[in-house]
Amino acid sequence: MVKDYGGLEKADWKAISKVAGLTERECLGTFRRMFVPTRRMTYWTRDEEDRLVQSLRKQRQYWDGTYSWVKAAIDIGKFTNRQCHDKFYNSVKIRKAVEQPRSNTLPSTMEE
């Protein structure tokens, strides 16, 4: 559908949204989440989880109550900001590791 409405570079999200029955933002977000080639659709490695923890801990030093998922995604690479957000909120061990900064890595014995 994107090709029919201007291609990747100049997609007419307003026209696409009318056909899809969604808002422009929802269409663009869905496209980015599903079809952007840099998005990684696989399991997280231990190293990537550790880098997420380190990125969020670094942000907590200047914390105003929210995290920048864009910064976390840049720090990790190959995951979108939404994937970083979802990993944090769906993983108890990640949240605990960020909130209890004893080491820079995840506990090896803690289970989700």
RODO-2510 file (C-alpha; in nm, 4 decimals, decimal comma):
residues 112
     n   res          X          Y          Z
     1     m     0,0000     0,0000     0,0000
     2     v     0,2856     0,2396     0,0788
     3     k     0,4208     0,1975    -0,2758
     4     d     0,0799     0,2960    -0,4147
     5     y     0,0858     0,6202    -0,2122
     6     g     0,4261     0,7671    -0,2852
     7     g     0,6698     0,4975    -0,1815
     8     l     0,8940     0,4878     0,1231
     9     e     1,0414     0,8340     0,0799
    10     k     0,7261     1,0382     0,0199
    11     a     0,4388     0,8282     0,1475
    12     d     0,1075     1,0134     0,1734
    13     w     0,0134     0,9037     0,5246
    14     k    -0,3063     1,1079     0,5151
    15     a    -0,4346     0,9133     0,2124
    16     i    -0,3134     0,5835     0,3573
    17     s    -0,4888     0,6565     0,6862
    18     k    -0,8230     0,7102     0,5096
    19     v    -0,7943     0,3738     0,3348
    20     a    -0,6719     0,1917     0,6463
    21     g    -0,9221     0,3541     0,8824
    22     l    -0,6474     0,4694     1,1196
    23     t    -0,4867     0,8013     1,2026
    24     e    -0,1799     0,9162     1,0111
    25     r     0,0317     0,8637     1,3202
    26     e    -0,0969     0,5077     1,3699
    27     c    -0,0197     0,4195     1,0070
    28     l     0,3304     0,5635     1,0225
    29     g     0,3969     0,3963     1,3577
    30     t     0,2772     0,0587     1,2333
    31     f     0,4903     0,0910     0,9222
    32     r     0,7995     0,1816     1,1223
    33     r     0,7458    -0,0992     1,3727
    34     m     0,6846    -0,3670     1,1124
    35     f     0,8792    -0,2805     0,7991
    36     v     1,1841    -0,0730     0,8850
    37     p     1,4885    -0,2900     0,8054
    38     t     1,6912    -0,1829     1,1104
    39     r     1,4270    -0,3274     1,3431
    40     r     1,5455    -0,6472     1,4987
    41     m     1,2812    -0,9152     1,5427
    42     t     1,4492    -1,1677     1,7676
    43     y     1,5196    -1,2478     2,1300
    44     w     1,7342    -1,0166     2,3374
    45     t     2,0830    -1,1382     2,4241
    46     r     2,2204    -1,1071     2,7754
    47     d     2,4603    -0,8361     2,6540
    48     e     2,1736    -0,6325     2,5041
    49     e     1,9744    -0,6604     2,8260
    50     d     2,2818    -0,5434     3,0209
    51     r     2,3230    -0,2473     2,7857
    52     l     1,9553    -0,1556     2,8358
    53     v     2,0053    -0,1645     3,2138
    54     q     2,3196     0,0503     3,1868
    55     s     2,1483     0,3010     2,9579
    56     l     1,8505     0,3402     3,1913
    57     r     2,0741     0,3660     3,4987
    58     k     2,2713     0,6406     3,3266
    59     q     1,9446     0,8235     3,2618
    60     r     1,8408     0,7851     3,6279
    61     q     2,1310     1,0115     3,7279
    62     y     1,9355     1,2989     3,5733
    63     w     1,5959     1,1397     3,6189
    64     d     1,2795     1,3462     3,6037
    65     g     1,0449     1,0483     3,6324
    66     t     1,0558     0,9315     3,2717
    67     y     1,3012     0,7465     3,0520
    68     s     1,4056     0,8385     2,7007
    69     w     1,3419     0,5218     2,5061
    70     v     1,4991     0,6826     2,1997
    71     k     1,8268     0,7270     2,3919
    72     a     1,8069     0,3687     2,5152
    73     a     1,7517     0,2402     2,1597
    74     i     2,0506     0,4405     2,0356
    75     d     2,2682     0,3065     2,3183
    76     i     2,1728    -0,0532     2,2392
    77     g     2,1371    -0,0411     1,8613
    78     k     1,9195    -0,2675     1,6454
    79     f     1,6100    -0,2299     1,8641
    80     t     1,3442     0,0395     1,8326
    81     n     1,2487     0,2723     2,1148
    82     r     0,9196     0,0813     2,1466
    83     q     1,1036    -0,2501     2,1795
    84     c     1,3198    -0,1028     2,4582
    85     h     1,0084     0,0300     2,6330
    86     d     0,8304    -0,3042     2,6048
    87     k     1,1340    -0,5007     2,7221
    88     f     1,1580    -0,2828     3,0338
    89     y     0,7893    -0,3005     3,1252
    90     n     0,7509    -0,6713     3,0417
    91     s     1,0616    -0,7866     3,2264
    92     v     1,0653    -0,7911     3,6048
    93     k     1,4380    -0,8678     3,6167
    94     i     1,5210    -0,5631     3,4003
    95     r     1,3089    -0,3300     3,6163
    96     k     1,4650    -0,4653     3,9371
    97     a     1,8162    -0,4337     3,7949
    98     v     1,7563    -0,0699     3,7004
    99     e     1,5977     0,0173     4,0349
   100     q     1,8645    -0,1591     4,2452
   101     p     2,1961    -0,0465     4,0953
   102     r     2,4423    -0,2829     4,2637
   103     s     2,6298    -0,3887     3,9518
   104     n     2,6287    -0,3011     3,5848
   105     t     2,4836    -0,6332     3,4733
   106     l     2,1734    -0,8410     3,5386
   107     p     2,1792    -1,0963     3,8179
   108     s     2,2474    -1,4368     3,6652
   109     t     2,0182    -1,6292     3,9009
   110     m     1,7117    -1,4035     3,8917
   111     e     1,4239    -1,5346     3,6845
   112     e     1,1535    -1,3321     3,5118
***
